[in-house]
Amino acid sequence: MGCLAKRFDLEKLGVKVVDRPEEANVVIVTGPVVEKGRKEVEQALGRIPKPRLVVAIGGCALSRGIFDKSYSVVGPADALVRVDLYVPGCPPRPQAIIHAISKALGTEPAADKWPTPEGYRGKIAVDQGKCTGCGACERTCPASAIEIVDKERRRTVRFLYDRCTFCALCQEICPEKAIALTGEYTLATERRDAAEVRVHVDLQPCAICGRFYAPLPQLKAAESRISEREAETRAFKDEIEISNRICSECKYAIERVRKGKELILRLAEGT
């Protein structure tokens, strides 16, 4: 509804709102499709003549968002109909919606970009040089919009715009200050799986079993923080560095062997 404000002057872009589906050639889906409304949505879509442009707007329409696990939600828009354009946001700015639709129609808006207010939370920018792949952002994200995938020697951190609510908790929790929400809001894409940012970090192999078990930059960051307190950690600095090169499973195995030897010695002394 914000797009209908007079200052955006949609008619100059060749866009107008119609009362009947038969008169439309662009349909906007603005939320998840629920079981009770599924029939009405399908009937409305069936009445819109082809060719038509279907636009999914906002996280709920793109991926069901925070309602993903709800029993009453049938699915996102593309579960019912082929979607031509995805506009991420929770919600996206009216300017982002207008920019996306006008671009899809080939009628660029008069003002190609509108300025954003101070403190606006838009597209996520991640500093690859600072990110350690620690996973703090993934554990904090309330919308499950961050995924971590470990494969062979590399960890991939995925920031998914189709689920993101742009709450900025990832920015606040990042210990390395590697994440920042920018003023960029034109995030429309023709492919939902392209609405993301990826960061890659190398994994550290275990010195004993060879299994890749932890992000190498995270281990280096931990050692750097420890070295800053050299007076307190000098006595066991080498032990810490060795420990950081061994996975948790091997550490547990070493500890079990150590305790087993202590038990054998006590038993031997008792006999």
Secondary structure as UniProt FT lines:
FT   HELIX           2..4
FT   HELIX           6..8
FT   HELIX           10..13
FT   HELIX           21..23
FT   STRAND          26..29
FT   STRAND          33..34
FT   HELIX           35..37
FT   HELIX           38..47
FT   STRAND          53..57
FT   HELIX           59..63
FT   HELIX           65..67
FT   TURN            68..69
FT   TURN            71..72
FT   STRAND          73..75
FT   HELIX           77..79
FT   STRAND          85..87
FT   HELIX           94..105
FT   TURN            118..119
FT   STRAND          124..126
FT   TURN            128..130
FT   HELIX           136..140
FT   TURN            142..143
FT   STRAND          146..151
FT   TURN            152..153
FT   STRAND          154..160
FT   TURN            161..163
FT   HELIX           169..173
FT   TURN            175..176
FT   STRAND          179..181
FT   HELIX           192..194
FT   STRAND          196..205
FT   TURN            207..209
FT   STRAND          212..215
FT   HELIX           216..227
FT   TURN            228..229
FT   HELIX           230..233
FT   HELIX           234..236
FT   HELIX           237..243
FT   TURN            244..245
FT   HELIX           248..270
//
